[in-house]
Amino acid sequence: MGGVCDPRTAGERRDDADNRALAITLAGSQKWLFGTGELDAFATNGPRIRNITGTNTTPSLNPRKGDPDTGIGGSADEVSIIAGGEEFQKVNDPGDTASGEVIRFAGPNRAGR
């Protein structure tokens, strides 16, 4: 079975014992782990990309994998910055006339800031 990267030039591919994950090693150091539901950096507090449908309160991109309710999510034509499971800031499609705003602060205590 062929590897994801050419081990002679970029790295190597390693499957775990149960073939549920794929580790990428570069220059002798493990860098990324492709799991069944996420892509993780090996760094202790590194980023995570989750294989979920992100929402305005559930991020699919986490800058720190140990903090799953903080990151970037959103819905159709919107991107949300989420902290602690609450939407902090939203960027809307400029053609969205429903809100009349392109960037707004969200949340019960953050409106208008």
C-alpha positions in Angstrom: 0.0 0.0 0.0 1.5 3.4 -1.0 2.2 6.1 1.5 0.6 9.5 1.7 4.0 11.2 1.4 7.2 10.1 -0.4 9.4 9.0 2.5 12.5 9.8 0.5 11.5 13.5 0.2 8.8 14.6 2.6 8.0 12.1 5.4 6.4 8.8 5.9 3.0 7.3 6.4 2.2 5.0 9.4 -1.1 3.4 10.2 -2.0 2.5 13.8 -2.5 -1.1 14.7 -6.3 -0.9 14.0 -6.0 1.2 10.9 -8.1 3.9 12.5 -5.5 6.7 12.2 -2.7 7.8 9.9 0.4 9.6 11.3 2.6 11.9 9.2 6.2 12.1 10.2 8.6 14.7 8.8 12.3 14.9 9.5 11.9 12.2 12.1 9.2 14.0 14.1 5.5 13.2 14.1 3.6 16.2 12.9 0.0 15.3 12.0 -2.5 12.6 12.9 -5.4 11.9 10.7 -8.0 10.2 12.9 -11.5 8.9 12.1 -13.1 12.3 12.9 -10.3 14.9 13.0 -6.9 16.1 11.8 -4.7 16.8 14.8 -1.3 18.4 15.2 1.0 16.3 17.4 1.8 19.4 19.5 0.2 19.2 22.9 -2.0 22.3 22.4 -1.9 22.2 18.6 -4.8 22.8 16.3 -7.6 20.4 15.3 -9.8 20.3 12.2 -12.9 18.3 13.1 -15.0 16.3 10.7 -18.3 17.8 11.8 -20.7 20.3 10.5 -19.8 23.5 12.4 -22.5 25.8 13.7 -22.6 29.3 15.2 -21.8 27.7 18.6 -19.9 24.5 17.7 -16.6 25.1 15.9 -15.2 22.7 13.3 -11.7 24.4 13.5 -10.1 24.6 16.9 -6.8 26.5 17.4 -6.2 24.4 20.6 -7.4 20.8 20.3 -7.9 20.6 24.1 -10.6 23.3 23.9 -13.3 21.9 21.6 -15.8 24.6 22.2 -13.5 27.5 21.1 -12.7 28.2 17.4 -14.3 28.9 14.1 -17.7 27.6 12.9 -20.6 29.1 11.1 -23.6 28.5 8.9 -24.5 29.3 5.3 -22.8 32.6 4.2 -21.6 33.2 7.8 -18.4 32.6 9.7 -18.5 32.7 13.5 -15.7 33.1 16.1 -16.7 31.0 19.1 -15.4 31.1 22.6 -16.6 28.8 25.3 -19.4 27.5 23.1 -20.8 31.0 22.6 -20.7 33.0 19.4 -18.6 36.1 19.9 -18.3 37.5 16.5 -20.0 36.8 13.1 -19.1 37.8 9.6 -22.0 37.8 7.2 -22.3 37.7 3.5 -22.2 41.3 2.3 -25.4 40.6 0.3 -27.3 39.5 3.4 -29.8 42.3 3.8 -31.6 40.6 6.7 -29.2 41.8 9.3 -27.9 44.8 7.4 -24.4 44.2 8.9 -21.3 42.5 7.5 -19.4 42.1 10.8 -21.2 42.2 14.2 -20.5 41.1 17.7 -22.9 38.5 18.9 -24.1 37.1 22.2 -26.3 38.4 24.9 -23.8 40.7 26.5 -21.8 41.7 23.5 -24.2 43.5 21.2 -23.1 46.9 20.1 -19.5 46.6 21.2 
